[in-house]
């Protein structure tokens, strides 16, 4: 049975979400604060995280950042703030979706099902599992990326992004192209999700020299993988 990690400092909300999660056939795992959430995340291996933003000690944004350092698990922020700034901030740090309180339990579970469908998508083909271009190696079967002999720590979606871009050198992918390919057409977010995702990906790539290629921004359009020599 798949587990869903519910993180909220409000006991009533934990109980309500837990009830809906259980009714949908998932096993609810609950945490009352960010520290407990990070501990349970390692132990429970949840399929989705429902994460409150405003919590004492460690807020949901910080928890989201720490989870993103180690996993691509879908994260849905549950927040009392519904303005654009908070939404953009959540997407920038790696959240997949957000729900504004007060919420409808059925809508929450619809969002959960949607992110799980998106995670089932893959950029792989049966014929080809490993891509080699210049000093870059992308293995879509083991979800690993090497630059030379250096293995880079990447999430599943970051590996899929490298597979799509490096597998089509010089081809420009619009933000909408990448959004549909990586998150699915039923995703509730917008193209800013792609920009934040590429920013995090570049930060990891820039930790090792790669003078022969780059992920290039095509202003007003999107991104492409380009060989520079």
C-alpha positions as CSV (number, residue, x, y, z in Angstrom):
1,X,0.0,0.0,0.0
2,X,1.3,3.4,-1.0
3,X,1.9,5.9,1.9
4,X,1.1,9.6,2.0
5,X,3.0,11.7,4.5
6,X,0.7,14.4,6.0
7,X,2.6,17.3,7.7
8,X,0.6,19.8,9.7
9,X,0.8,21.3,13.2
10,X,-3.0,21.3,13.4
11,X,-4.3,18.0,14.8
12,X,-7.8,18.5,13.2
13,X,-6.3,19.0,9.8
14,X,-4.1,15.9,10.2
15,X,-7.2,13.9,11.1
16,X,-9.3,15.2,8.2
17,X,-6.6,14.6,5.6
18,X,-5.8,11.2,7.1
19,X,-9.4,10.2,6.7
20,X,-9.5,11.2,3.1
21,X,-6.2,9.5,2.4
22,X,-7.3,6.3,4.0
23,X,-10.6,6.3,2.1
24,X,-8.7,6.5,-1.2
25,X,-6.7,3.3,-0.3
26,X,-3.5,5.0,0.9
27,X,-1.8,4.6,4.2
28,X,-1.6,7.9,6.0
29,X,1.6,8.8,7.9
30,X,1.3,11.9,10.0
31,X,3.9,14.4,11.3
32,X,3.1,17.4,13.6
33,X,6.2,19.5,12.6
34,X,9.0,19.7,10.1
35,X,11.6,17.8,12.1
36,X,9.3,14.8,12.6
37,X,8.4,15.0,8.9
38,X,12.0,14.7,7.7
39,X,12.5,11.8,10.1
40,X,9.4,10.0,8.9
41,X,10.1,10.7,5.3
42,X,13.3,8.6,5.4
43,X,11.5,5.8,7.2
44,X,8.2,5.7,5.4
45,X,9.2,6.3,1.8
46,X,5.9,8.1,0.9
47,X,4.5,8.3,-2.5
48,X,3.3,11.9,-1.9
49,X,3.9,14.6,0.7
50,X,1.0,16.9,1.8
51,X,3.0,19.7,3.5
52,X,1.7,22.6,5.6
53,X,3.6,25.8,5.1
54,X,3.1,27.7,8.3
55,X,4.6,25.6,11.1
56,X,6.7,26.5,14.1
57,X,10.4,25.6,14.2
58,X,10.8,24.7,10.6
59,X,8.3,25.9,8.0
60,X,7.1,23.9,5.1
61,X,9.3,25.8,2.6
62,X,12.4,24.6,4.4
63,X,11.1,21.0,4.7
64,X,10.4,21.1,1.0
65,X,13.9,22.2,0.2
66,X,15.4,19.5,2.4
67,X,13.3,16.8,0.8
68,X,14.2,18.1,-2.7
69,X,17.9,17.6,-1.9
70,X,17.3,13.9,-1.8
71,X,14.1,13.0,-3.6
72,X,11.8,13.9,-6.5
73,X,8.7,12.7,-4.5
74,X,5.6,14.8,-5.3
75,X,5.0,17.5,-2.8
76,X,1.7,19.4,-2.4
77,X,1.9,22.5,-0.3
78,X,-1.1,23.2,1.9
79,X,-1.1,26.8,2.8
80,X,-3.4,29.5,4.3
81,X,-1.7,32.0,1.9
82,X,-3.1,32.2,-1.6
83,X,-1.3,35.1,-3.1
84,X,0.9,34.9,-6.2
85,X,4.2,35.5,-4.2
86,X,3.6,32.4,-2.0
87,X,2.6,30.2,-4.9
88,X,5.7,31.2,-6.9
89,X,7.9,30.7,-3.9
90,X,6.5,27.2,-3.4
91,X,7.1,26.3,-7.0
92,X,10.6,27.8,-7.0
93,X,11.7,25.6,-4.1
94,X,10.4,22.4,-5.8
95,X,6.8,21.9,-4.8
96,X,4.6,20.2,-7.5
97,X,1.3,21.8,-6.5
98,X,-0.4,23.7,-3.8
99,X,-3.8,23.8,-2.0
100,X,-5.1,26.9,-0.2
101,X,-6.9,26.5,3.1
102,X,-9.8,26.0,3.7
103,X,-9.7,23.1,1.3
104,X,-12.1,20.5,-0.1
105,X,-10.9,17.0,0.8
106,X,-12.0,15.6,-2.6
107,X,-10.0,18.3,-4.4
108,X,-6.9,17.4,-2.3
109,X,-7.2,13.8,-3.3
110,X,-7.8,14.7,-7.0
111,X,-4.5,16.7,-6.8
112,X,-2.8,13.6,-5.2
113,X,-4.0,11.4,-8.0
114,X,-2.8,13.9,-10.6
115,X,0.7,14.1,-9.3
116,X,0.9,10.3,-9.1
117,X,-0.1,10.1,-12.7
118,X,2.5,12.5,-13.7
119,X,5.2,10.6,-11.8
120,X,4.3,7.5,-13.9
121,X,5.4,9.3,-17.0
122,X,8.8,8.5,-18.5
123,X,10.9,9.9,-21.2
124,X,12.5,6.5,-21.9
125,X,12.1,4.2,-24.8
126,X,12.5,0.4,-24.8
127,X,15.2,0.5,-27.4
128,X,17.6,3.0,-25.8
129,X,18.4,3.3,-22.1
130,X,21.8,5.1,-22.2
131,X,22.7,8.3,-23.9
132,X,26.3,9.3,-24.5
133,X,27.2,12.7,-25.9
134,X,30.6,14.3,-25.4
135,X,31.5,13.7,-21.7
136,X,27.9,13.4,-20.7
137,X,26.3,10.0,-19.9
138,X,22.6,9.8,-19.0
139,X,21.1,6.4,-18.0
140,X,17.4,6.5,-18.0
141,X,17.1,3.0,-16.6
142,X,19.1,3.6,-13.5
143,X,18.3,7.3,-13.4
144,X,22.0,8.4,-13.2
145,X,23.9,11.2,-14.8
146,X,27.7,11.3,-15.2
147,X,29.9,14.1,-16.4
148,X,33.2,12.3,-17.2
149,X,33.7,10.0,-14.2
150,X,31.7,12.3,-11.8
151,X,28.3,11.1,-10.8
152,X,25.9,13.9,-10.2
153,X,23.1,13.6,-7.6
154,X,19.9,14.2,-9.5
155,X,16.2,13.6,-8.9
156,X,14.2,11.5,-11.3
157,X,12.7,14.5,-13.1
158,X,16.1,16.1,-13.5
159,X,17.4,13.0,-15.2
160,X,14.4,12.9,-17.4
161,X,15.0,16.5,-18.4
162,X,18.6,15.7,-19.3
163,X,17.4,12.7,-21.3
164,X,15.0,14.9,-23.3
165,X,17.3,17.8,-23.9
166,X,20.6,16.0,-24.5
167,X,18.8,13.4,-26.6
168,X,17.8,16.1,-29.0
169,X,20.9,18.4,-29.4
170,X,20.2,21.9,-30.7
171,X,16.4,21.3,-30.7
172,X,14.5,24.1,-28.9
173,X,11.9,22.9,-26.4
174,X,9.4,25.5,-25.3
175,X,8.5,25.8,-21.7
176,X,5.1,24.3,-22.5
177,X,6.8,21.4,-24.3
178,X,8.8,20.6,-21.2
179,X,5.9,21.2,-18.8
180,X,3.8,18.7,-20.7
181,X,6.6,16.1,-21.1
182,X,7.7,16.2,-17.5
183,X,4.6,17.0,-15.5
184,X,1.8,16.0,-17.8
185,X,-1.0,18.0,-19.5
186,X,-3.2,17.8,-16.4
187,X,-0.6,19.7,-14.3
188,X,-2.0,22.7,-12.5
189,X,1.1,24.8,-12.6
190,X,2.6,27.1,-15.3
191,X,5.8,27.7,-17.2
192,X,7.5,29.2,-14.2
193,X,7.8,25.7,-12.8
194,X,10.1,24.8,-15.7
195,X,12.3,27.9,-15.1
196,X,12.7,27.0,-11.5
197,X,13.4,23.3,-12.4
198,X,16.1,24.3,-15.0
199,X,17.7,26.7,-12.5
200,X,18.1,23.8,-9.9
201,X,19.4,21.5,-12.6
202,X,22.0,24.0,-13.8
203,X,23.2,24.5,-10.3
204,X,24.0,20.8,-10.0
205,X,25.6,20.6,-13.5
206,X,27.8,23.6,-12.7
207,X,29.5,21.8,-9.9
208,X,31.7,20.0,-12.4
209,X,33.3,21.5,-15.6
210,X,31.5,20.8,-18.8
211,X,33.0,23.1,-21.4
212,X,31.8,21.1,-24.4
213,X,28.1,21.6,-23.9
214,X,25.5,23.7,-22.1
215,X,21.8,24.0,-21.5
216,X,21.1,27.2,-23.2
217,X,18.2,29.6,-22.6
218,X,16.4,30.7,-25.8
219,X,14.8,33.9,-24.7
220,X,11.1,34.1,-25.2
221,X,10.9,30.4,-26.2
222,X,12.5,27.9,-23.9
223,X,15.7,25.8,-23.6
224,X,18.0,23.6,-25.7
225,X,21.0,21.4,-25.2
226,X,23.9,22.8,-27.3
227,X,27.4,21.4,-28.0
228,X,29.8,24.3,-27.8
229,X,32.8,22.7,-29.6
